[in-house]
């Protein structure tokens, strides 16, 4: 029996007009020259320049003067070199200086891909048989820097998706660093990251701290150790790694007057500077029936990846934190939507080829994993991996997979696992569920279909997917038809 896949005509394409205002900073010398030049402007010159820049950009950004002031504050450390106190400069000149240290960045100019979909926390004002949803995407701009962006829409009774109005005034969140660190967990993560023997022991810094410590206390301990040791620059690897790890914990808060489509989770910490990749969102329900939205994603700094998670209840406030443990070293972690036998459960890929399953008492610590799936069919012989969190059905855990075969073609497959013992694979499709058609195979990376999370609505499986790492769409599959087909092919 051939499973009917209904491709929908909703296409999500990159939009170059969606921009955020980023700090523009090259080096101290150029910055000092710029500051001197602006300070040397006459009052009239400064006034005219400020009026022009506000006129040109105030309609493109929410409160652009506040952004200019923030960027001025980021370069204020340079003013002592000019024998000038930053606070002595009047407000208009401050924001004019800030404008010279600001640039627009088109967050999705290169690609808009790897989507996931979850139920929206607000289900008010919708019709019978409808569901409001949140879709997340990996948006990629200049320099291949990736961020997380959102769209909302309503699925009707036939699972046609109407996208709600998309705002143009994009906003980065306020970055809040107030995490409390656990010394033992922090030390273990450092040990996993690198061997520091022969350089300096982490204890030199950590032993001065309490069992629970703040980011500020950690920075103070590092500065004290630096001053005591007077290490050469090439010996500061431990200091840099500790700050790198600590900066991976933070919170984000978006203003209440933003539309969800205007909220951009852009790389904040050093370990994310080259991108936030492939967020897999899932609506998680705990033992008390309370829900939290989690997403696993990969932080990339240009050379090292760090598996991380975020959580939110309302898509306004997000907590960001790294995932610890021996198996938290690769891409593609996907959390189950509830605990299984009292433990958190996670799909993961340790070796880049196979699917694994892990259990843990703590959502942030993952120590052991068991082999779950290996490539079996020709279209997945290079590798098999998950395409988002498992979906609970009456017949078992439904997992959408990706398989890589000849010509590095990525296709989507499906597998079914036992509800109470997901180590047991009940069935797996022996042919791909979705393969690239003639349109979908053309793009930034040809022949690649990829998804980061699906859901069920009105007896259909809703599968959002990226087309060749450039744009995105979605398809529907009758759930009962899919489950019946999966049960035919027992493993």
N, C-alpha and C positions, 0 to 999 in steps of 0.2 A: 504493500500500500504506500503510495506517495503522499507524504504529509503536505497539506496545502499551506503555503506561506503567503500571506497577503502583504505585499509591500505597499506602504502608504506614500502619498505624494508630498508629505511634509519634509522639506529639506532645510537643514540648518547650515548656512554657509558663513564663512568668515566675513566680517564687516569691518573694513578699515577705518570707519568713522568712530568706532568705539575706542576712546582714548582715556588714559589716566595721566595725571601730572606727576612726574617723577623727579627726584633730585638729580641734578646734573652737576657732577663734580669730577674733575680730571686729576688735578694735583694742587698742592698748596701754592706753588709759585703762580700758576695761572689764576687761581682763585684770588690771591692777594692783588694781582694786577687788575682783575675785574673790580674788586672792591674799591681800590684806589680810584679807578676811572669813574665809578658811579659817585663816589664821595666828592670828586672834583667837578661834577656837573654843577652848573648854576641852578638856582631855584627854578627858573623858568624851564630849563632843559629837563630837569628831573620831573617837574610837574607834567610837561607835555608827554614825556616818555611813559610815565605812569598811566596817564589817561588813555594813551593809545593801547597799552598792553591790557588794561582792564576792559577797554571797549572790545578788543579783539577776542578775549578769552573768557570773559565773565559769563557768556552764554554757553560755553562749552564745558564748564566745570562748576560744581556746586561750591560756592564760597571760595573763589580763586585767591582772594586776598589772604584768607586763612592759610591756604597752602603755601603762598609766598612767605608768610611770616614763619611758618614751620621750617621751611628750607633756609631762611635767614638764621634761625636758631641753630640749625645743624652746622652752619659754617662760622658761628659766632666765636668758636675757639681760636680763630685766626686773628681776631682783632687786637689782642695784646701785642702781637708782632708789629702792629701799626701804632702802638701806644694810644689806642682808642678803647674806651669802654663801650661795649655794644649797647648797654642801656642808655648811653648818652645820645644815641641817634634817634631822631624823631621817627614816628610811625610810618609816614609816607615814604621816607627814604629807606626804611627797613624793608618794606614790602617791595619796593623797586629793586633793591639789591637781591631780595629773594627771587624775583622774577628772572634774574640772570642766572640763577642756579636751579632753574626749573625747565623741564622739557616734557613734551607730550610723548607718550608711548602707546602705540596701537596694539592692544593686548591680543587681538585675534586676527591680525593682518595675514598671518601665514596659514593658520589652520584652526578648525573648530571641530573637535573630534572626541572620541572615546567617552561616550555619554553613559550615564546611569540614570535610573528613574526610581522615585519613591513616592509614596502617598504624602501629600501636603499636610502639615499639621492643622491647617484651616480648611474645613470642609463645609463652611457656611455658604449660603446663596448659590447652591448648585441644584440642578434638576434631578428627577428620579433616574436612577441608573447611571448617573454621572460621577466622575471622580476627579478632584483637583490634584495635580501632581507637580512635583519639583523635579526638574531634570538638571543634572550637573554636566558640565563639559570641561574638557581640557582645551583651553584657549592658548594659542601659541603665536607670539609676535616676533619682532626683529631679534636676531641672535638666538632664536629657538628657545626663548624663555617661556615657560609654561605657567599658567595660573588656573585657578578654579573659578568658573563662572556659572550662573544659573539662569534657567528659564522656568516659568510656570505656565501651566495650561490646564485645560479641562478635557478629559476623555468622555465622549458621549456614550450612549448605550451601544453604539456600533463600534466603539473604540476609535473613532475619528478624533484627532487631537486639535483643539483650538488653542493656539498660543495667546496668552494674555499680553497686553501692550508691553513693549520692551522700552525701558527708559534709556535715555541717552546720557544722563549726568552720572557717569560712573564714579564710584567712590571706593577707596581703600579704607579698611577699618582702622580704628584707633588701636595701636599696638600696645598691649599691656603685659608687663613682665612682673608677675607677682607669685610665681610658682614656688612651692616649698619642696625642696629636694630631700630624698631619703639617701643617706650616706652609703648604706650597703648596696642599694640598687645602682646608685651612681658609680660606685667603684667597680661593680661587676660589668657595667656597660663599657667603662673605660678599658677593662681587661679584654673584653671582646673586640674592641676596636683596634687595639694596637699593643705591641709588646714594648714597654718603656724601659726595660732593664738596660743598664749601661748609660742611660741619659739622666733622669732624676726620678725618684720614686714618687708616685702619686700621694703617698702618705705625708710627704713634706707639706702638702697643701691641705689634704683632707683631714689629717689628725688634729688640726687646729679648729676644726668645725664641729658643731654639735651633731647629733644623729639626724636632726632635721635642720636644714639651713636654707637661706634665701640666696637669690642671685647676687644681691649686693654683698652679702657676707662672703660668698665665694670669690667675687672680684677683689675684695679687700685682702683675702688670704693669698690670692695669686700675686697681687702687687707687693705684698710683704715678702713673699718668697723670691720674686724677681729682684727686689732691692737687695736682699741678703746674698743672692748667688751671683749676680752680675753676669748672667749667661750671655754667650755670643748668640747672635740671631739664629744661627743654624741649630742651636741647642734648645730652642724654645718650643719644640714640637709638643711637649706635654701641655704647656700652658695653652697653646693654641687649640689642642684637641679638647681640653677641659672646657674652655669657653665655647668651642664649637658645639659640644654636647649640651652644655647648659642653656645656650641660646635657642635650642630646639624646643624648649618649653615656653609657651606664651599663650596669651589670650587675645582674641580679636573682638571688638565691639563696633557694630555698624550703627549709624544714627537711625532713629525710628522713622525719619521721613524719606528713607530710601526705598525704592522698589527692589524686590529681590533680584531682578535682572540687572540692577545697577551695582550690586555688591560683588567686589572682586577680591578673592583671596590670592593676593600676589605674594611672591617670595619675600619673606621678612628676615629670617635668620640666615646666618652665613652658610649653613648646611643646605639651604634651599636656593641659593643665589642663581643657579642655572635652571631651576624649574621645580614645580610641584606637579607630579605626573600621575595620571590615571587614578583619580579618586573613585573608590568603590563605595557608594553610599548604601546604607541599609537602615531600615527602621527596626530597632532592637526593643524587645519587650522583656522586662525583667520579671522576677518572681511575684512582684506586687502589681503586675499589669501596668506599670509605668513605662512610658516609651522614651527612648533617646535615639537620636539619629547619629550613627557613627559612620566614619569613612576612613578606610585605610588608603594610604597613598605613598608614593615614593618621593623623597626629597633628594635632590641632586645638586652637588656643588661644583660640577665640572669634572670631578674625578672619582668621587665617592658617593654611593647611594646610602640613604638611611631610611628604613621603613618607619613610617609615622602614622599616627591616627589623629583624628579630630572628633569632637562630639559637640552636638548642639541640640537644643530642644525647640528652637524657634527660628533658626537661620539668621538671627541677629547677633547672637553671642556664641562664639566658638572657643573651645579649649583645644590647644594643640600640644601634642606630646609625642615623644619617640616610643617605639616598641622595643622592649628589651628581650634578651634571651638568645641562645645559640642559634635558633632557627630564624631570627629576625635579621636576616642579612641579604635577602633577595627581594625581587619584585613580586607583585601578584598575590598579596595576602588578602583574603576575603572572609569577613566575619559572618558566622551564622546569625540569624535574626533572634535567637533565644539560646539559653543554656540547654545543654543536653546532659542529662543525669547529673545535674548540679554543677557542671563545668562550662566555661566558655569554650567554643569550638571555632576553629579557623582553618580554611583552606590555604595552602601556601605552596610555593615552588622553590625547593631548596637548591636544586641542581640545574635548573633551566630546561629540563627535559620532561619531568614527570609531575604529577599532582600528588600532594601530600596532605595529611590531615593532622591537626594538632589540637590538644586540649590543655586548658589552663585554669587554675583557680583565680588568677588575676588577669584582667584584660590587657595589661601592659607588659606582661612577662610570659614569654613563650620559649620553653626549654627543649621539648621533645616533639618529634613528629613521626608519623608512620607513612610509609608509601601507600598511596591510595589508588592511583591509576598510572599506567604506562601507555605509551603509544601502541596502538593495536592495528589500526587500519591505514591504508596507504596515504590517506589525506592528512594524517597526523603523525607520521613517522619521525619527523624532525623534532617536534615537541608537542606536548599537550598542556594546557593550562586553563584556569577558570576564567570566566567572563563575568565575574561578580559574585555576590553572596548567594548561597543556596536559597531556594524558594520552597517553603513548606507546602506540601499538597497532601491529599488524602492517601496517596499511594507511596509517598516517600519524599525525600529531599531531591528536588529537581535542580540540577546544576547545568547551566549553559557553559560550554567549553569553547576554547579556540584550539584548532589544530593547524599545524604547519606542515605542508607537504612539498611536492615538486614545485620548482620555480619560486620557492618561498611564498607560496600562496597561503594566506590565512583564511580559514573558513570557520563557521560556527557549528558546533555539535551540541549534543545533549546527553546527559547521563542521569540515572536515578539511583538513590541510595536509601538504605533503610532508615526510618525515622528515629528509632531509638539506638541504633547501632550504625551510624553513617560510615563506618569502616567497610560495611558490606555493600558492594555495588550490585544493585538489582538488575540494571540493564543499561545498555549504551547503544545509541543509534549506530548502525553500520554504514550509514551514508551521512554526509553533512546535512545539517538542518538548513543552513543558508550559505550559498557560495557567491562570490562576486559575479554580478552580471556585466554586460558590456559597458554600462555606464559606471558602475561602482568600482571597476577595476582600474580606472584612470584617476591618478591623483599624485600627491606628494610622494607617497610610497606605494607604488602600484600593487594591485592584487591582494590588498589587506582589508579584511573585515574584522572589526574588534568592538567589543562591548564591555562596559564596566558595571552593568547591573540591570536586571529586568524585573518585572512584576506581573501579577495576575489581576485582571479586571474583567468582569462579566464573562467568565469562563474562557477567556482568551489569555494567552501569554503575550505580554507586550515586550518586545525586544528592540530597544534603541541600539543603533550600532553606527560606527564610523566607517566611512567609505574612503579607503586608501589614504588614511591619515590626513584628509583635507576637510571634508564636510561630514555631516551626519544625517541620518534618517531613522525610521523605525518600521517594524513589521509586526504583524500579529499572527498567532498560530492557535488553533483550537486546542485548549489544554487537554481535554479528554482524549482527543485523537492522538496527541503527542504521547500521553502517558500509556495508552494502549499499545502504541508502537514500541515504546521503550521496553515494556514488559515482554514483548516477543523475543527480544534479543538478550537473553539472560547471559551474564558473564560467567 
